Amino acid sequence: MSEASPRFPFPYQPYSIQEQFMESLYSALDQGKIGIFESPTGTGKSLSLICGALSWLRDEEERKRQEAAVLLAVPGVSPHTQPSSASRDSPHSPSEPGWITDFVQKKAERDLVNKLKEEELRRKRREERLEQIRHNTGLRYAMKRKKSNEDLEAVQLLQRSQEMMTSEGGGLEDREEEELIVAEYESDDDTKKQQNSYDDEDDDLEEEHVTKIYYCSRTHSQLSQFVHEVQKSPFGKDTRLVSLASRQNLCINEEVRRLGSVQLINERCMEMHKNKHSEGKAPEDEEPRKRRGPRKAVCPFSSPPAMQTLRDQALAQVRDIEQLVTLAKQNRACPYYGGRLAIPAAQLVVLPYQTLLHESTRRASGIKLKDQIVIIDEAHNLIDTITCIHSTLVTGAQLCCAHSQLTQYMERYRSRLKAKNLMYIKQILYVLESLVRVLGGKVGQNPNTQVVTEPGTELQSINNFLFKAQIDNINLFKVQRYYEKSMISRKLSGFVEKFQGGTVQPTNKENRSTAGLERFLQSIRAGGAPEVPSPDQTGAMEDGQPGMASPMMQIEGFLFALTNANKDGRVVLHRQGSLAQSSLKFLMLNPAVHFSAVLQQCRAVIIAGGTMQPVADFKEQLLLSAGVGPERIAVFSCGHVIPPNNILPIILCSGPSGQQLEFTYQKRDTPHMMDETGRILSNLCNVVPGGVVCFFPSYEYEKRIHAHWEQTGLLARLSAKKKIFQEPKKASQVEQVLAEYSRCIQRCSPSAGPLTGALLFSVVGGKMSEGINFSDELGRCVVMVGMPYPNIKSPELQEKMAYLDKTMPRVGGVSPGKALIENLCMKAVNQSIGRAIRHRGDYASVLLLDQRYSRAGPLSKLPQWIRSSTQVQPSFGPAFASLRKFFMEKKTLSKS
């Protein structure tokens, strides 16, 4: 461990930029700032975040302990030395007798001392419990004995659960039918106190939330990598850390996992969790009802003692998701709910973006942000992430399918539904019919065969859309509450799963009620092969997962989105071909609305990434728009740990033949421009060793230029020097291409044959422009062909630009909409060129092929560590000489 910085324990001697990073981070957390932190990949950003943040948390906990010790050590704390909240908040009235004031103050002080005593006692018990688990002192036999008893109970529960899922008895059918019917909906009065859900019954297992850090990133692999860094850090042995993930990633109940679909896994898990709390319970003033049929299926891994054991063991040692699942299997305890139980006492909670940034998901996970710390890593695409989370799309096929399903559901259970339920179900049916009508179709007919007469794309404000659809008289807030309380989407999904699969046949008397549903679903399946997936497959799409049983959940999200403020979103009506292919999309324009709750509740928020430039977007669109004052925003950006002579960035303005390089949409397809690009790459392959990664603005342009070079013979000349690879469109093929690319370079390095490495054609914004590591020989040169501006003709982008022009100030005489276009372009460029230079000893060249990069705007938005070394070369000769000299020097150094 380094002694250079005793304030920040570190596993090795930190770089100076790491010390600066940790100092700035500590200061931002201590002062309650909103920090934007940029530290290039390869500079140890994760360790700096861990050691800086946990050092602050350690000091904060010690400060609180000292304050509590002072208060507990002094009997009868004086209000003058430690004013209570009551004395501060309640002004003393001159007419009030002094003894009353003294009584109130002393009572508040006694309450404060009692609370501190309870917290201290709870803390000591927790630390003793975790210390025992860490050293396994006196617990091994007791836990083994308890576990054997729990195993027997778990086996019995598992057998019962399997019986529930496989039995086809009449009693089970009756019970399943009962569970499909929405409960009586008493009132939608805002002021009425809401009943606690069954999840709240776990509160007796929870402790009070301690000060903690919520760390979130984009993918589970990034989160696991972060946890491994924590394990290697000086804080790895005594930090209480818990990793959160989805049910799909954490579930250990094989009967549930076998369902495959994320939607079905979630529904079955929630149903079993509800059964655990509801089984055997009846209101105090009612006699227990006679059981009908077999007992309800309960998850065998939901035993409270087992989950408490899992909670304590999870907190006793730092574990990633895979290690948590292994531990959960050993304890026969659910890692999903067990992890949630560990949140209150955890010091560090590791979770994916979606869980933190979506309010209802956050609430359901038991996350409380009040006065806590949030660190959002890999945040370069944070604005897009929040926008996507709160934007939603539904197709005409989904709307028709949901309408048919809900109609059949209502007809089957009409006699058993209360009046309020029928009223809201009819309202939802009316809304669905209206949405289909807006797209130019009719419900009750096959959407694949309904031809849209007026194709095109139309954008409307929320209010105008509601008026056009003739649902402006529907109170969507009340509909939203009904969806949430009645769980109608889940009930409908279970209804479809029951009757569509055919495993449980309805009685003869009710065959007519479901025959229409089955006929409709069959007609869709038989309706040819539309470009959009059939409604019962929506959500499966690219990841190969089975689709959700009902599209109502997606429609529920769309209706919720329509409750946003009129100015914060737009509705995109896209009519094309058939009704099934047409769609309605809610486009979130103001992500700050949903991020503001995080900013307001937290003590401090840190937005970190390897490439955060241009920072203006984060400030304007996320922070200032959410009401954060400029004085609360702190920005930190550091250079790279590599020596300046290990990177050679060049902006090339013209090619070998003198052709000016400007890859505008009008010029880039000309044979001259494509030939000139080929000549540049051909020259590069002569001097650059190892791997060259060439990024194109789109798949379409990469395909076109590849075909042109093949026709002119230039591709063959390139192949003589470097083997050519192309980025695949399918995500499943990326690993294979990368492995072959890597093997080719490794084979070429030691040999003196004609091949000097490999050339990889990639696409900006594609599967290889983010999260891929082209270190060392894999990426000795990164080439950026043109400037990857987004499609300016996109209606959605035009609407976003118009929104920013109306709501944001002009900066430097440039309109916010125009600045957005350039910022989107440069963010994509920065992510792509950041694939190279991954550690201190790495080196590479970066070639930007377009003279527009030399303009002040784009140049200023390159990362500072690249911008400071960038050469602007008007002609090819000097640029090529610099490249040859750069790689010759590196070759000489490697030999010596």
Secondary structure by P-SEA (a helix, b strand, c coil): cccccccccccccccaaaaaaaaaaaaaaaaccbbbbbbccccaaaaaaaaaaaaaaaaaaaaaaaaaaaaaacccccccccccaaaaaccccccccaaaaaaaaaaaaaaaaaaaaaaaaaaaaaaaaaaaaaaccccaaaaaaaaaaaaaaaaaaaaaaaaaaccccaaaaaaaaaaaccccccccccccccccccccccccccccccbbbbbbcccaaaaaaaaaaaaacccccccbbbbbbccccccccccccccccaaaaaaaaaaaaaaaaacccccccccccccccccccccccccaaaaaaaaaaaaaccccaaaaaaaaaaaccccaaaaaaacccccbbbbcccccccaaaaaaaccccccbbbbbccccaaaaaaaaaacccccaaaaaaaaaaaaaaaaaccccccaaaaaaaaaaaaaaaaaaaaacccccccccccccccbbbbbbcaaaaaaaacccccaaaaaaaaaaaaaaaaaaaaaaaacccccccccccccccaaaaaaaaaaaaaccccccccccccccccccccccccaaaaaaaaaaaaccccccbbbbbbbcccccccbbbbbbccccccaaaaaaaccbbbbbccccccccccccccccccccccccbbbbbbbbccccccbbbbbcccccccccccccccccccaaaaaaaaaaaaaaaaccccbbbbbcccaaaaaaaaaaaaaaaaaaaaaacbbbbbbbccccaaaaaaaaaaaaaaaacccccccccbbbbbbcccccccccccccccccbbbbccccccccccaaaaaaaaaaaacccccccccaaaaaaaaaaaaaaaaaaccccccccccbbbbbcccccccaaaaaaccaaaaaabbbbccaaaaaaaaaaaaaaaaaaaac
